[in-house]
Structures are given as structure tokens and as C-alpha cells.
Amino acid sequence: MIYFDNAGTTIPSKTALSLAEKFNNELFFNPSTLYRGGLSCSREIKNAKESILKNLSTLNHEVIFTSCGSESDNMAIFCAKKRGVFLTTKGEHSAVYKSFLELRNRGISTVFIDLNKDGSVNQTALFDYVKNNPVDFVSIIHVNNETGAVNDVNTIAKQIKTINNKIIFHADGVQVYGKIPFKLSKDVDLYSISAHKINALKGVGALIKKKGLNLSPLIFGGGQEGGLRSGTENVFGIKVFEYAGNDKYSKLNENYQKIKSVNAFLRENIDNSLFKIISSENSSPYILTISAVGLRGEVIMHALEEQGLIVGNGSACSSKNRFSRVLEACGYDDNVLDGVIRLSFSSETTLGEARTAVEILNETVKKLKGILN
């Protein structure tokens, strides 16, 4: 099997699992307890937080562990501001997009900025709106999970703060952490990441919060995570996240260049008479979205699976709609939208897998189009 749906989830690292196994055995304690074992687990959580901040090269932020990227997004949106004008893009992950729809349902003013053809935010429209209207909170996805389009959130945040330094700026960095070289700037107030996108476990995420920024709790209870996210911490999952992250960052640039080569090979060898490439050349190399125009993406996906190639057909968190909301906002017509599939890679993806995948892609779509018997 060739697995090319790593933007959906990744296989857990055996090395990280092995390193963290002691937290399922001898160090199974509740980190909120005051005896030796609990205090030891509490220190290990602190070490994991320091590791994340080191990987993001920031001294300006602190870490709140959550259950996933979606919870981190929700916490940022619902807990930093209770009222005002909330602005985002039409290309956000559903955890942000649907949170903004909920804000609207609650009577709060929400604004959705248009996209460029590749899925990145239209910065002219964004800055014009911020200059000419009251805005209190902005959320911009760092890497679009459907097209791979990269928004330079450090630069965007700086420009927004120049216009109005009281605006709170959040970015969803789920498709960035452990994949793309990036230093989190002081202009980004809140930043969401997720464990299972980098060969760690489902059920763990983090919200990176700028020091001094006030948040209200999303979950109430025992007062864990500085009172901001109650619930006994998943020490085992947190440590797997730490170890997997440290592994990624130890080879970050090497992996990035390797996956750029994989992406470039696929771009060059996918039959352009069969496929339209949607992801731009400047997109994250870890995501390559294409369309077999005139076919149905779901049909292609299942046909590829029969040949041993696993791909996605959009965001795994919102794959029940016929068309991608994000790609519709990019301006593609129905024929293109129907045939969309997403290839996404991990640092373990090889050029050999890409070679085999190209053959399967081209042959399968030819058969589906009746070009081959």
C-alpha cells in the first residue's frame, strides 16, 4: 500500500511510541497529584511544552495542551474575545470556518475574505478591509489543508498589527508544525498545532498563546493547563507528540527538500491531458491537489484504493459534501470540482512510492475515461 493521505492523518512513529511507553507503565500517574510520580509527570509535560516552543523558535509564547487542532482553533476563537468583529478567510479549515458561522449565529459580526486561485488569502482585500473597518480578531490559516497554499502569517500579522495593534491574530498551523521551516513571530498571538499530522497520536493538540494574552477557559473543571483547559492531561500522548516533533525538527530542512523532490516528480509525470494541477508551485510540498476533470473524485479515490494507492478527496474533516467549499471559493467550475483528489505526504514518503503512484494514477484515470480497455 502507498499511503498519500498524510494531511488527513499519519502513521504513529514506532520510535516515539517506544520512547513514551514508560508513561503507560511505571509513570502512569495523574500529573495533578502532589506525590513524586505525579510531580514527575507534571515536569514531563513542562518539558514537552518547552520542546514545542524551542521548535518554533519563540520565547514570546506559552503552550496549552488540548485534545486536537480543532479544539485549539475553537479555544482561540471563542476564548480570546467575547464580542467585536471577527475576520477570517473563505479558505479556512472547518474548525475555524464553522466556529465563525457559530459566532454569526450568536449575533456576532463575522467577515469572510476572498481567496486567490490557489487558495491563499487575497491580501489586498484583507488589508483594505482591516484599514477601513473595525476589526477585533483575525484568523488566517497558515497552510491551506486542501490546496497547500501558504499564507505568510508572520508578515500578515505584522501588517495587521501596524494597522491596529489591538487586533488579536490567530493562525491554524496544523499543516506546518514539523513540516515547514518557520519561526513563530511575536505578532502572532495564537497558533494551533496537532499531533497526529506529524506521526504522533490522535487526541493531542496544542494552542500556542502569546504571553500576557488573556483567555477564558473553554473547558471548566480541575484547573489544568493554567486553568485554561481543564481535564487530566494525556501524558503518554503528549510525550509521543514531543518525541515525534523533536524527530521532525532534527531533520526539518532535509525532509522539506526531499518532499519538494517528490512533489516535483509527481507534477512533472502526472499526465496533464488527464489531470489539472490545482496546487500552485509555491504551495507546501507536502500537499498536491489535482483534478481529473469530468470524473468524480470519490470514484477515482476508490479505484486507486483497489490498486493499492490511498489518497484523499479534500479535507478529512468535511468530506461529505459533493464539492469542496474551499475550492469553490477559489473559483473552479463544477467539472474541476467534481474530479478533485488530494495527494499528501509525510517525511517518510519516498521517490519510489511517487514513481509507482504516478503509474497507478495515469492508468486508473485512463481506464475510467475509457481510454484504455
KEKE-3310 file (N, C-alpha, C; in steps of 0.2 Angstrom, whole numbers, plus 5000, padded with zeros to 4 digits):
npx = (5004:5002:5003:4995:4989:4992:4990:4978:4979:4993:5004:5008:5023:5035:5046:5044:5033:5039:5048:5040:5033:5035:5026:5014:5016:5027:5026:5013:5005:4993:4996:4992:4993:5001:5011:5027:5027:5017:5021:5033:5027:5021:5032:5037:5027:5029:5042:5039:5031:5041:5049:5041:5040:5054:5056:5048:5055:5053:5052:5042:5030:5018:5012:4997:4990:4979:4965:4966:4969:4957:4950:4960:4959:4945:4946:4955:4946:4934:4938:4947:4941:4925:4916:4914:4921:4924:4936:4940:4945:4939:4944:4947:4951:4938:4936:4939:4931:4918:4916:4916:4904:4896:4898:4892:4879:4877:4875:4886:4897:4904:4916:4921:4935:4939:4947:4963:4967:4974:4970:4976:4975:4967:4977:4976:4962:4960:4969:4963:4951:4953:4959:4949:4938:4931:4939:4942:4947:4957:4958:4969:4973:4988:4994:4985:4974:4968:4973:4986:4991:5001:5000:5009:5010:5017:5021:5009:5002:5010:5008:4994:4994:5001:4992:4982:4986:4979:4971:4968:4977:4976:4982:4980:4991:4992:4995:5008:5018:5032:5034:5037:5050:5050:5048:5040:5033:5032:5021:5010:4997:4990:4992:4988:4991:4994:4995:4993:4996:5010:5015:5013:5000:4982:4971:4978:4983:4989:4988:4996:5000:5002:5012:5005:4993:4976:4965:4949:4943:4939:4935:4929:4934:4945:4955:4967:4981:4985:4973:4966:4962:4954:4954:4962:4978:4984:4997:5005:5001:5005:5019:5022:5019:5029:5041:5040:5039:5052:5060:5056:5060:5073:5077:5072:5074:5081:5071:5061:5066:5067:5054:5050:5056:5049:5036:5039:5042:5030:5022:5028:5026:5013:5000:4996:4986:4976:4974:4972:4982:4980:4986:4998:5014:5021:5015:5014:5025:5021:5008:4998:4986:4975:4965:4955:4947:4930:4928:4922:4928:4927:4925:4937:4945:4942:4944:4958:4962:4959:4970:4980:4984:4982:4973:4967:4951:4949:4947:4948:4940:4928:4922:4910:4902:4897:4905:4921:4920:4931:4938:4928:4927:4939:4936:4934:4926:4911:4915:4929:4929:4922:4931:4941:4956:4967:4983:4994:5009:5021:5036:5042:5038:5043:5053:5052:5040:5032:5035:5028:5016:5012:5011:5000:4990:4989:4986:4974:4965:4965:4958:4946:4941:4939:4949:4958:4956)
npy = (4994:5011:5026:5041:5051:5059:5072:5071:5061:5053:5039:5033:5036:5023:5024:5035:5031:5020:5027:5034:5024:5021:5030:5024:5014:5013:5026:5031:5040:5053:5069:5080:5077:5077:5069:5060:5053:5059:5073:5071:5067:5079:5088:5082:5085:5099:5099:5095:5105:5115:5110:5111:5125:5128:5122:5130:5142:5152:5164:5171:5165:5153:5137:5128:5113:5103:5093:5091:5099:5105:5108:5117:5128:5131:5136:5147:5155:5157:5160:5171:5183:5190:5198:5209:5212:5199:5192:5181:5170:5163:5151:5143:5129:5118:5118:5131:5139:5134:5138:5152:5153:5149:5159:5169:5165:5168:5181:5189:5199:5194:5191:5186:5184:5185:5172:5169:5161:5150:5146:5154:5168:5183:5196:5210:5212:5209:5217:5230:5229:5228:5241:5249:5247:5242:5230:5216:5203:5191:5177:5167:5154:5145:5135:5130:5117:5110:5114:5117:5129:5143:5155:5169:5170:5177:5189:5194:5195:5205:5216:5218:5221:5233:5241:5241:5238:5232:5222:5204:5191:5175:5160:5145:5132:5119:5111:5114:5113:5104:5101:5112:5124:5137:5151:5156:5172:5187:5194:5185:5180:5169:5151:5136:5119:5101:5084:5072:5074:5073:5061:5057:5054:5053:5064:5073:5090:5107:5124:5138:5151:5169:5176:5185:5187:5187:5174:5166:5151:5136:5124:5119:5114:5104:5114:5112:5115:5128:5133:5135:5125:5113:5096:5080:5078:5070:5062:5052:5053:5066:5066:5057:5066:5076:5068:5064:5076:5082:5073:5076:5090:5088:5085:5094:5103:5094:5085:5093:5097:5084:5081:5091:5087:5075:5080:5088:5078:5071:5081:5083:5071:5067:5064:5077:5078:5072:5076:5091:5102:5109:5114:5127:5131:5137:5132:5122:5108:5097:5094:5090:5095:5089:5088:5076:5081:5080:5068:5059:5063:5054:5042:5040:5040:5028:5019:5020:5015:5002:4998:4999:5012:5025:5039:5056:5065:5079:5089:5079:5081:5087:5080:5076:5083:5087:5095:5104:5117:5126:5125:5129:5142:5146:5148:5138:5128:5117:5105:5103:5104:5092:5082:5082:5076:5074:5073:5069:5070:5063:5064:5052:5048:5042:5043:5032:5027:5038:5036:5024:5028:5037:5030:5022:5032:5038:5027:5022:5033:5034:5022:5024:5034:5028:5027:5017:4999)
npz = (5000:4996:5004:5003:5010:5020:5025:5031:5041:5050:5051:5067:5074:5077:5085:5093:5100:5107:5115:5123:5130:5144:5150:5150:5158:5171:5174:5175:5182:5188:5183:5190:5203:5220:5224:5222:5209:5202:5202:5194:5182:5179:5177:5166:5156:5156:5151:5138:5133:5133:5123:5111:5110:5108:5096:5088:5089:5098:5111:5116:5119:5126:5130:5128:5131:5121:5115:5102:5085:5081:5093:5098:5089:5091:5104:5103:5095:5103:5115:5117:5113:5117:5110:5097:5080:5070:5059:5045:5032:5017:5015:5026:5037:5043:5056:5060:5051:5053:5066:5065:5059:5069:5078:5071:5071:5085:5085:5083:5074:5058:5046:5030:5020:5003:4992:4983:4967:4970:4983:4993:5004:4999:4999:4997:4998:5011:5019:5015:5020:5034:5036:5034:5041:5058:5067:5077:5079:5070:5060:5051:5040:5040:5032:5019:5020:5010:4997:5000:4999:5004:5017:5022:5038:5048:5042:5037:5050:5056:5047:5049:5063:5062:5056:5066:5082:5092:5088:5089:5083:5075:5070:5061:5062:5058:5047:5046:5057:5061:5048:5039:5038:5050:5060:5074:5075:5086:5083:5080:5089:5093:5090:5082:5083:5079:5084:5077:5064:5062:5064:5077:5090:5088:5096:5103:5104:5103:5108:5105:5114:5115:5128:5141:5135:5138:5140:5141:5150:5139:5143:5158:5175:5184:5183:5176:5165:5168:5172:5160:5152:5157:5163:5165:5159:5145:5147:5140:5127:5125:5127:5116:5106:5108:5106:5093:5087:5090:5082:5069:5069:5070:5057:5049:5038:5029:5026:5021:5009:5003:5001:4993:4981:4979:4976:4965:4956:4954:4949:4937:4930:4931:4920:4910:4901:4907:4920:4930:4938:4954:4965:4968:4962:4973:4984:4999:4999:5004:5001:4987:4976:4964:4949:4940:4927:4924:4929:4944:4960:4971:4965:4958:4969:4976:4965:4964:4977:4975:4968:4977:4981:4992:4993:4997:4996:4998:5012:5027:5037:5033:5022:5017:5008:4991:4983:4987:4998:5000:4987:4979:4982:4977:4964:4955:4942:4941:4934:4936:4951:4954:4951:4960:4969:4983:4985:4998:5009:5019:5030:5028:5015:4999:4984:4976:4979:4974:4960:4958:4961:4952:4940:4943:4945:4932:4924:4930:4929:4915:4912:4918:4910:4899:4890:4890:4888)
capx = (5000:5006:4998:4996:4983:4995:4987:4972:4982:4999:5005:5012:5031:5036:5051:5041:5029:5043:5051:5035:5029:5035:5021:5009:5018:5029:5025:5006:5002:4990:5001:4990:4994:5007:5016:5033:5025:5013:5026:5037:5023:5020:5038:5037:5023:5033:5047:5036:5030:5047:5052:5037:5042:5060:5055:5045:5060:5049:5052:5036:5023:5017:5009:4991:4989:4972:4964:4966:4969:4950:4949:4964:4955:4939:4948:4957:4941:4929:4940:4951:4937:4918:4912:4918:4921:4929:4938:4944:4945:4934:4948:4949:4948:4931:4936:4938:4925:4911:4916:4914:4897:4893:4899:4887:4873:4876:4874:4892:4899:4909:4918:4925:4939:4940:4954:4966:4965:4977:4968:4978:4970:4968:4979:4973:4955:4961:4971:4959:4945:4956:4961:4943:4933:4933:4941:4945:4950:4958:4961:4971:4976:4995:4994:4978:4974:4965:4977:4993:4993:5005:5000:5014:5006:5021:5021:5002:5001:5014:5005:4988:4996:5003:4986:4978:4989:4974:4968:4971:4979:4977:4984:4980:4997:4991:4999:5015:5022:5035:5035:5039:5054:5046:5049:5034:5034:5028:5015:5005:4995:4988:4994:4986:4995:4990:5000:4993:4999:5017:5017:5011:4994:4976:4969:4983:4985:4991:4987:5002:4997:5007:5012:5001:4986:4971:4960:4945:4943:4934:4933:4930:4934:4950:4960:4974:4984:4984:4966:4963:4959:4953:4954:4968:4982:4986:5004:5008:5000:5009:5026:5023:5020:5036:5047:5039:5041:5059:5062:5054:5064:5080:5079:5067:5076:5082:5064:5057:5069:5066:5047:5050:5058:5044:5031:5041:5042:5023:5020:5031:5025:5006:4998:4992:4980:4971:4974:4973:4985:4977:4991:5002:5021:5023:5012:5018:5027:5018:5001:4997:4979:4974:4958:4953:4942:4925:4926:4921:4934:4926:4926:4944:4949:4940:4948:4965:4962:4959:4976:4985:4986:4977:4973:4961:4947:4948:4948:4945:4935:4922:4922:4903:4899:4900:4911:4924:4919:4937:4939:4923:4929:4944:4933:4934:4919:4909:4919:4935:4927:4920:4936:4947:4959:4972:4989:4998:5015:5025:5043:5043:5037:5049:5053:5050:5032:5030:5035:5023:5009:5011:5009:4993:4986:4988:4982:4967:4961:4964:4953:4939:4939:4938:4955:4961:4951)
capy = (5000:5018:5030:5048:5055:5061:5078:5068:5058:5050:5033:5034:5034:5017:5026:5040:5026:5016:5031:5036:5019:5021:5034:5020:5009:5015:5033:5032:5044:5059:5074:5085:5074:5080:5064:5060:5051:5065:5078:5069:5068:5086:5090:5079:5090:5105:5098:5094:5112:5119:5107:5114:5132:5128:5120:5136:5147:5158:5165:5175:5162:5148:5131:5125:5106:5102:5086:5091:5105:5108:5111:5123:5133:5134:5139:5153:5159:5158:5162:5177:5189:5188:5202:5213:5210:5193:5191:5176:5169:5158:5145:5140:5123:5118:5120:5139:5141:5133:5142:5158:5153:5149:5166:5173:5163:5171:5188:5192:5201:5190:5193:5181:5187:5180:5169:5169:5155:5144:5145:5158:5174:5189:5201:5216:5213:5208:5224:5235:5228:5230:5248:5254:5244:5240:5223:5214:5196:5189:5171:5166:5148:5146:5132:5128:5110:5107:5116:5118:5137:5145:5162:5171:5173:5182:5195:5196:5198:5211:5221:5219:5225:5240:5245:5241:5234:5229:5216:5198:5187:5168:5156:5137:5129:5111:5108:5117:5111:5098:5100:5118:5129:5143:5154:5160:5179:5190:5197:5180:5179:5162:5147:5130:5113:5095:5079:5066:5076:5073:5054:5056:5051:5057:5065:5078:5096:5112:5131:5142:5158:5174:5178:5191:5187:5184:5169:5162:5144:5133:5118:5120:5108:5104:5119:5110:5120:5135:5135:5137:5119:5108:5089:5077:5078:5064:5062:5047:5056:5072:5064:5055:5072:5079:5064:5064:5083:5083:5070:5080:5096:5087:5084:5098:5105:5089:5082:5098:5096:5078:5081:5095:5082:5070:5084:5090:5072:5070:5087:5083:5065:5066:5066:5083:5078:5069:5080:5098:5103:5114:5117:5131:5129:5140:5128:5117:5102:5091:5094:5091:5093:5088:5086:5073:5084:5076:5062:5060:5062:5049:5036:5040:5038:5021:5015:5020:5011:4995:4997:5000:5019:5028:5047:5059:5069:5085:5089:5073:5084:5089:5076:5073:5087:5085:5100:5107:5124:5130:5126:5133:5149:5148:5150:5132:5126:5110:5099:5103:5102:5085:5077:5083:5072:5077:5068:5072:5066:5063:5064:5045:5047:5041:5044:5026:5027:5043:5033:5019:5031:5041:5025:5020:5037:5039:5021:5021:5038:5032:5017:5027:5039:5024:5027:5010:4994)
capz = (5000:4996:5008:5001:5013:5027:5028:5035:5047:5048:5055:5073:5074:5082:5089:5098:5104:5111:5120:5128:5133:5151:5153:5151:5163:5178:5175:5173:5187:5186:5184:5195:5210:5223:5226:5217:5202:5199:5200:5189:5176:5178:5174:5159:5152:5155:5146:5131:5131:5131:5116:5106:5109:5105:5089:5084:5090:5101:5119:5117:5119:5130:5127:5131:5128:5120:5113:5094:5082:5081:5099:5098:5085:5095:5110:5101:5093:5107:5122:5117:5113:5118:5106:5092:5073:5069:5052:5043:5025:5014:5014:5032:5040:5045:5064:5060:5047:5057:5073:5063:5057:5076:5080:5067:5074:5091:5084:5082:5067:5055:5039:5026:5015:4997:4991:4977:4964:4974:4990:4998:5006:4994:5004:4995:5001:5018:5022:5014:5025:5041:5036:5033:5046:5064:5067:5083:5079:5064:5060:5044:5040:5038:5025:5017:5021:5004:4992:5001:4998:5010:5019:5026:5043:5051:5038:5038:5057:5057:5044:5053:5069:5060:5055:5073:5086:5097:5084:5091:5077:5076:5064:5061:5059:5059:5042:5046:5063:5060:5041:5035:5042:5052:5067:5076:5077:5092:5080:5080:5096:5095:5084:5083:5080:5080:5085:5073:5057:5062:5066:5084:5091:5088:5103:5107:5100:5107:5107:5107:5116:5117:5135:5143:5132:5142:5138:5146:5148:5135:5147:5166:5179:5189:5183:5172:5160:5170:5172:5154:5149:5162:5161:5166:5153:5141:5147:5135:5120:5125:5126:5109:5102:5109:5103:5086:5085:5090:5077:5063:5068:5069:5050:5046:5031:5024:5024:5017:5002:5000:4999:4987:4975:4977:4974:4959:4951:4953:4945:4930:4927:4930:4913:4910:4897:4911:4926:4931:4944:4957:4970:4965:4963:4979:4989:5003:4995:5007:4998:4979:4974:4957:4947:4934:4925:4921:4933:4951:4964:4975:4961:4957:4976:4977:4960:4966:4983:4973:4965:4982:4982:4996:4993:5000:4991:5001:5020:5030:5042:5029:5016:5015:5003:4984:4981:4992:5000:4999:4980:4976:4984:4973:4958:4950:4940:4943:4931:4940:4957:4954:4950:4964:4974:4986:4987:5003:5010:5026:5029:5026:5008:4995:4977:4973:4980:4969:4954:4957:4962:4945:4935:4945:4944:4925:4921:4933:4926:4908:4911:4920:4905:4893:4885:4890:4889)
cpx = (5004:5001:5000:4990:4986:4993:4980:4974:4989:5000:5009:5019:5032:5042:5048:5037:5033:5046:5046:5031:5029:5030:5014:5010:5020:5027:5018:5002:4998:4995:4998:4991:5001:5012:5021:5031:5022:5017:5031:5034:5022:5026:5039:5033:5026:5039:5045:5034:5036:5050:5048:5039:5049:5060:5052:5049:5057:5051:5046:5030:5024:5012:5003:4990:4981:4971:4965:4967:4962:4949:4953:4961:4949:4941:4951:4951:4936:4931:4945:4947:4929:4914:4917:4917:4926:4930:4942:4943:4940:4938:4950:4947:4942:4931:4936:4932:4919:4911:4914:4907:4893:4893:4893:4880:4871:4875:4880:4894:4905:4910:4923:4928:4940:4947:4956:4965:4968:4975:4971:4974:4972:4970:4977:4967:4956:4963:4967:4953:4947:4957:4954:4937:4935:4934:4944:4949:4951:4961:4963:4975:4983:4996:4988:4978:4971:4970:4985:4996:4996:5003:5005:5012:5010:5020:5014:5000:5004:5010:4998:4989:4998:4997:4982:4981:4985:4971:4972:4971:4980:4978:4983:4986:4997:4995:5006:5020:5025:5036:5038:5044:5050:5047:5043:5035:5030:5022:5009:5003:4993:4989:4992:4990:4992:4996:4999:4995:5006:5019:5017:5004:4988:4974:4973:4984:4987:4989:4993:4999:5003:5006:5009:4994:4981:4966:4955:4944:4938:4931:4934:4930:4940:4956:4967:4975:4983:4977:4962:4960:4959:4952:4961:4972:4984:4993:5007:5007:5004:5017:5027:5024:5026:5041:5046:5041:5048:5062:5061:5059:5071:5082:5074:5068:5077:5075:5060:5060:5068:5059:5046:5051:5052:5038:5033:5040:5035:5020:5022:5029:5017:5004:4994:4987:4974:4969:4975:4976:4983:4982:4996:5010:5024:5019:5016:5019:5023:5010:5001:4990:4978:4967:4958:4947:4937:4923:4924:4926:4933:4927:4933:4947:4948:4944:4955:4966:4963:4966:4982:4987:4980:4978:4967:4957:4945:4949:4944:4940:4929:4922:4916:4900:4902:4906:4914:4922:4925:4938:4934:4924:4935:4942:4933:4927:4918:4913:4925:4934:4925:4926:4942:4949:4965:4977:4993:5003:5017:5032:5046:5042:5043:5048:5050:5042:5029:5030:5029:5016:5007:5008:5002:4988:4984:4984:4975:4963:4960:4958:4946:4937:4938:4943:4958:4955:4952)
cpy = (5006:5022:5037:5052:5057:5068:5077:5066:5055:5044:5035:5032:5028:5019:5031:5036:5023:5021:5033:5031:5019:5025:5030:5014:5012:5022:5035:5037:5050:5065:5080:5083:5077:5075:5063:5058:5056:5071:5077:5069:5075:5090:5088:5083:5096:5105:5098:5101:5116:5116:5110:5121:5133:5127:5126:5142:5153:5158:5169:5172:5156:5143:5129:5118:5105:5095:5086:5098:5109:5112:5117:5129:5136:5138:5146:5158:5161:5161:5168:5183:5187:5192:5206:5211:5205:5192:5185:5175:5163:5151:5141:5133:5123:5120:5128:5141:5140:5137:5149:5158:5152:5156:5170:5171:5166:5178:5192:5193:5197:5192:5188:5184:5182:5177:5170:5162:5149:5142:5149:5164:5180:5195:5208:5217:5213:5215:5230:5235:5231:5237:5252:5252:5242:5232:5221:5208:5194:5182:5169:5159:5149:5142:5129:5120:5106:5108:5116:5125:5139:5153:5163:5174:5178:5189:5198:5199:5204:5217:5223:5223:5232:5244:5246:5236:5230:5223:5209:5194:5180:5165:5148:5135:5122:5108:5111:5114:5104:5097:5106:5122:5135:5145:5158:5167:5181:5193:5192:5179:5172:5157:5140:5124:5107:5089:5074:5068:5075:5066:5053:5054:5056:5058:5070:5084:5101:5119:5134:5149:5163:5175:5184:5191:5184:5180:5167:5155:5141:5127:5119:5114:5109:5109:5117:5115:5127:5138:5136:5131:5113:5101:5086:5076:5071:5064:5058:5051:5063:5071:5061:5061:5075:5075:5064:5071:5084:5079:5074:5086:5094:5086:5088:5100:5100:5086:5086:5097:5090:5078:5085:5091:5078:5074:5086:5084:5071:5075:5086:5076:5063:5068:5072:5084:5075:5073:5087:5099:5109:5118:5121:5129:5132:5137:5124:5111:5096:5090:5095:5090:5094:5087:5082:5075:5080:5070:5064:5059:5056:5042:5035:5037:5030:5016:5014:5015:5004:4993:4998:5007:5023:5036:5050:5063:5076:5084:5083:5075:5086:5086:5074:5077:5086:5089:5103:5115:5128:5131:5129:5140:5151:5150:5144:5130:5119:5104:5098:5101:5095:5080:5078:5077:5075:5072:5072:5068:5067:5063:5057:5044:5046:5042:5038:5025:5032:5040:5028:5022:5035:5036:5023:5025:5038:5033:5021:5026:5037:5027:5020:5031:5035:5024:5021:5005:4990)
cpz = (5000:4999:5007:5004:5020:5029:5032:5041:5045:5053:5061:5072:5080:5087:5095:5102:5109:5117:5125:5132:5141:5154:5153:5156:5170:5179:5173:5177:5184:5188:5188:5202:5213:5225:5220:5210:5199:5197:5195:5182:5174:5175:5167:5154:5151:5150:5139:5129:5129:5124:5111:5105:5106:5098:5085:5085:5093:5109:5121:5119:5124:5127:5131:5128:5127:5117:5105:5091:5082:5087:5100:5095:5088:5101:5108:5099:5098:5114:5122:5117:5113:5113:5101:5085:5072:5061:5051:5035:5023:5013:5020:5033:5043:5053:5065:5057:5050:5063:5071:5062:5064:5079:5077:5070:5081:5091:5083:5075:5064:5048:5036:5020:5009:4996:4984:4974:4967:4981:4995:4999:5001:4999:5003:4999:5008:5021:5021:5019:5032:5041:5037:5037:5053:5064:5074:5084:5072:5064:5052:5044:5037:5032:5024:5017:5015:4998:4993:5001:5005:5011:5024:5033:5047:5048:5038:5044:5058:5053:5047:5059:5068:5059:5062:5077:5092:5094:5087:5084:5079:5069:5065:5058:5059:5053:5041:5051:5061:5052:5037:5040:5043:5059:5068:5078:5083:5089:5080:5088:5098:5088:5086:5080:5083:5080:5079:5065:5057:5065:5074:5084:5090:5095:5107:5102:5105:5104:5109:5108:5118:5124:5136:5140:5136:5138:5143:5145:5143:5139:5154:5169:5184:5188:5180:5167:5161:5171:5166:5150:5154:5159:5162:5159:5151:5141:5141:5128:5119:5123:5119:5105:5102:5106:5096:5083:5085:5084:5070:5063:5068:5062:5046:5038:5026:5022:5020:5009:4999:4997:4993:4981:4974:4974:4966:4954:4949:4948:4937:4927:4927:4923:4913:4905:4901:4918:4926:4938:4948:4962:4966:4966:4970:4985:4994:4999:4998:5005:4991:4978:4967:4955:4940:4931:4922:4925:4940:4956:4969:4972:4960:4964:4977:4972:4962:4972:4980:4970:4971:4984:4986:4995:4996:4994:4994:5008:5023:5035:5039:5022:5013:5010:4996:4982:4987:4992:4998:4991:4976:4977:4980:4966:4953:4948:4942:4941:4935:4947:4958:4954:4954:4968:4977:4988:4993:5007:5017:5025:5027:5019:5004:4988:4974:4974:4975:4962:4953:4957:4955:4940:4937:4944:4936:4922:4923:4929:4918:4907:4913:4914:4898:4888:4885:4891:4896)
residu = (MET:ILE:TYR:PHE:ASP:ASN:ALA:GLY:THR:THR:ILE:PRO:SER:LYS:THR:ALA:LEU:SER:LEU:ALA:GLU:LYS:PHE:ASN:ASN:GLU:LEU:PHE:PHE:ASN:PRO:SER:THR:LEU:TYR:ARG:GLY:GLY:LEU:SER:CYS:SER:ARG:GLU:ILE:LYS:ASN:ALA:LYS:GLU:SER:ILE:LEU:LYS:ASN:LEU:SER:THR:LEU:ASN:HIS:GLU:VAL:ILE:PHE:THR:SER:CYS:GLY:SER:GLU:SER:ASP:ASN:MET:ALA:ILE:PHE:CYS:ALA:LYS:LYS:ARG:GLY:VAL:PHE:LEU:THR:THR:LYS:GLY:GLU:HIS:SER:ALA:VAL:TYR:LYS:SER:PHE:LEU:GLU:LEU:ARG:ASN:ARG:GLY:ILE:SER:THR:VAL:PHE:ILE:ASP:LEU:ASN:LYS:ASP:GLY:SER:VAL:ASN:GLN:THR:ALA:LEU:PHE:ASP:TYR:VAL:LYS:ASN:ASN:PRO:VAL:ASP:PHE:VAL:SER:ILE:ILE:HIS:VAL:ASN:ASN:GLU:THR:GLY:ALA:VAL:ASN:ASP:VAL:ASN:THR:ILE:ALA:LYS:GLN:ILE:LYS:THR:ILE:ASN:ASN:LYS:ILE:ILE:PHE:HIS:ALA:ASP:GLY:VAL:GLN:VAL:TYR:GLY:LYS:ILE:PRO:PHE:LYS:LEU:SER:LYS:ASP:VAL:ASP:LEU:TYR:SER:ILE:SER:ALA:HIS:LYS:ILE:ASN:ALA:LEU:LYS:GLY:VAL:GLY:ALA:LEU:ILE:LYS:LYS:LYS:GLY:LEU:ASN:LEU:SER:PRO:LEU:ILE:PHE:GLY:GLY:GLY:GLN:GLU:GLY:GLY:LEU:ARG:SER:GLY:THR:GLU:ASN:VAL:PHE:GLY:ILE:LYS:VAL:PHE:GLU:TYR:ALA:GLY:ASN:ASP:LYS:TYR:SER:LYS:LEU:ASN:GLU:ASN:TYR:GLN:LYS:ILE:LYS:SER:VAL:ASN:ALA:PHE:LEU:ARG:GLU:ASN:ILE:ASP:ASN:SER:LEU:PHE:LYS:ILE:ILE:SER:SER:GLU:ASN:SER:SER:PRO:TYR:ILE:LEU:THR:ILE:SER:ALA:VAL:GLY:LEU:ARG:GLY:GLU:VAL:ILE:MET:HIS:ALA:LEU:GLU:GLU:GLN:GLY:LEU:ILE:VAL:GLY:ASN:GLY:SER:ALA:CYS:SER:SER:LYS:ASN:ARG:PHE:SER:ARG:VAL:LEU:GLU:ALA:CYS:GLY:TYR:ASP:ASP:ASN:VAL:LEU:ASP:GLY:VAL:ILE:ARG:LEU:SER:PHE:SER:SER:GLU:THR:THR:LEU:GLY:GLU:ALA:ARG:THR:ALA:VAL:GLU:ILE:LEU:ASN:GLU:THR:VAL:LYS:LYS:LEU:LYS:GLY:ILE:LEU:ASN)
# end
